[in-house]
Amino acid sequence: MKHGVFNTTPETKRQSMQWKTQHSPRPKKARMSRSQVKTMLVCFFDHKSIVHYEFIAQGQTVNQQCYSEVVTRLRESVRRKRPGLWPDKWILHHDSAPAHDALRVRDFMAKNCIKKNVQSTLSPCDFWLFPKIEKCLEGAKIS
């Protein structure tokens, strides 16, 4: 499956203002249109870099089955990419979404000694991951 990503930083009205005479043609403005295709990216990272990511198939809901499969693959990525943290020196930090707290997921995490820290309000993604992704993608079109 091919995934395309497009990110742009639109100008504010003030930034796009131009000096025009009364008889000048109106400047053309680009308009953003809604995407017809939405793809969800599940991403796990630590203070160094992204440890594991995967795209969720279009139309797929992240339920307990989907999330437990993702965590299984995450566990393998941590084993390969962060051997110093393997097997019991890493903590999964996530929010309280229903799929994260499902019995099937809790059982898998307990069986595999995965510790978790439940996030209540502020997310590290807002402060670390999203700004880095936005900066890398600014003005780029990837398909």
C-alpha positions as CSV (number, residue, x, y, z in Angstrom):
1,M,0.0,0.0,0.0
2,K,1.4,3.4,-1.0
3,H,1.0,6.3,1.5
4,G,1.2,9.9,0.6
5,V,1.8,12.7,3.0
6,F,1.4,16.4,2.4
7,N,2.0,19.2,4.9
8,T,1.9,22.9,4.4
9,T,2.0,25.9,6.6
10,P,-0.6,28.3,5.3
11,E,0.0,32.0,5.6
12,T,-2.1,34.1,7.9
13,K,-4.2,36.9,6.3
14,R,-1.7,39.4,7.6
15,Q,1.3,37.6,6.1
16,S,-0.4,37.3,2.7
17,M,-1.4,41.0,2.4
18,Q,-0.1,42.8,-0.6
19,W,0.0,46.5,-1.6
20,K,-2.4,46.9,-4.6
21,T,-3.9,49.8,-6.4
22,Q,-7.7,50.1,-6.5
23,H,-7.7,48.8,-10.1
24,S,-5.3,45.9,-9.6
25,P,-6.7,42.4,-10.1
26,R,-7.4,40.5,-6.9
27,P,-4.6,38.2,-5.8
28,K,-5.2,34.5,-6.2
29,K,-5.3,32.5,-3.0
30,A,-4.7,28.8,-2.7
31,R,-7.5,27.0,-0.9
32,M,-7.0,23.8,1.1
33,S,-9.4,21.0,0.3
34,R,-10.3,18.1,2.5
35,S,-8.4,14.9,1.8
36,Q,-10.4,12.1,0.3
37,V,-8.1,9.5,2.0
38,K,-7.2,9.4,5.6
39,T,-4.6,7.2,7.0
40,M,-3.7,6.7,10.6
41,L,-0.1,6.5,11.7
42,V,0.6,4.7,15.0
43,C,4.0,5.9,16.3
44,F,6.1,4.9,19.3
45,F,9.2,6.9,20.2
46,D,11.7,7.6,23.0
47,H,14.0,10.5,23.7
48,K,16.4,9.4,20.9
49,S,14.1,8.7,17.9
50,I,11.2,6.8,16.6
51,V,11.3,3.2,17.8
52,H,8.3,1.8,15.9
53,Y,5.6,3.0,13.5
54,E,3.0,1.6,11.3
55,F,0.1,2.8,9.2
56,I,-3.3,1.4,10.0
57,A,-5.3,0.2,7.0
58,Q,-8.0,2.6,5.8
59,G,-11.3,1.8,7.5
60,Q,-9.6,-0.2,10.2
61,T,-10.6,0.7,13.8
62,V,-7.9,0.6,16.5
63,N,-9.6,-1.8,18.8
64,Q,-8.2,-4.2,21.3
65,Q,-7.3,-6.8,18.7
66,C,-5.6,-4.3,16.4
67,Y,-3.7,-2.6,19.3
68,S,-2.5,-5.9,20.8
69,E,-1.1,-6.8,17.4
70,V,0.6,-3.4,17.2
71,V,2.1,-3.8,20.7
72,T,3.4,-7.2,19.7
73,R,5.3,-5.7,16.8
74,L,6.4,-2.8,19.0
75,R,7.9,-5.3,21.5
76,E,10.0,-6.8,18.7
77,S,11.1,-3.4,17.6
78,V,12.2,-2.5,21.1
79,R,14.1,-5.8,21.3
80,R,16.0,-5.0,18.1
81,K,16.5,-1.3,18.3
82,R,16.9,-0.8,22.1
83,P,18.7,-3.9,23.3
84,G,19.9,-2.1,26.4
85,L,16.3,-1.7,27.5
86,W,15.3,-5.2,26.7
87,P,13.5,-7.0,28.3
88,D,12.3,-5.1,31.3
89,K,13.8,-1.6,31.3
90,W,11.3,0.1,29.1
91,I,7.9,1.6,30.0
92,L,5.1,2.1,27.5
93,H,3.6,5.6,28.0
94,H,0.1,6.0,26.5
95,D,-3.2,7.6,27.1
96,S,-6.4,6.0,28.5
97,A,-8.0,5.1,25.1
98,P,-10.3,2.1,25.4
99,A,-8.1,-0.1,23.2
100,H,-5.1,0.6,25.4
101,D,-6.9,-0.5,28.5
102,A,-8.7,-3.5,27.1
103,L,-8.4,-6.8,29.0
104,R,-6.6,-8.5,26.1
105,V,-4.0,-5.8,25.9
106,R,-3.5,-5.7,29.7
107,D,-3.1,-9.5,29.8
108,F,-0.5,-9.4,26.9
109,M,1.4,-6.6,28.7
110,A,1.4,-8.5,32.0
111,K,2.5,-11.8,30.4
112,N,5.4,-10.0,28.6
113,C,6.4,-7.8,31.6
114,I,5.6,-4.6,29.7
115,K,5.2,-1.8,32.2
116,K,2.9,1.1,31.4
117,N,2.4,4.7,32.5
118,V,-1.0,6.1,31.6
119,Q,-1.0,9.6,30.4
120,S,-3.7,11.8,31.7
121,T,-3.8,15.2,30.0
122,L,-0.6,16.4,28.3
123,S,0.9,14.3,25.6
124,P,4.7,14.1,24.8
125,C,3.6,13.9,21.2
126,D,2.5,17.5,21.4
127,F,5.9,18.7,22.6
128,W,8.4,16.3,20.9
129,L,7.0,14.3,18.0
130,F,4.5,16.6,16.2
131,P,6.9,19.6,16.0
132,K,9.6,17.4,14.5
133,I,7.3,15.8,12.0
134,E,5.9,19.2,11.0
135,K,9.3,20.7,10.6
136,C,10.5,17.8,8.4
137,L,7.3,17.9,6.2
138,E,6.9,21.6,5.9
139,G,6.1,22.4,2.3
140,A,7.0,18.9,1.2
141,K,4.8,16.5,-0.9
142,I,5.6,12.9,-0.5
143,S,3.7,10.2,-2.4
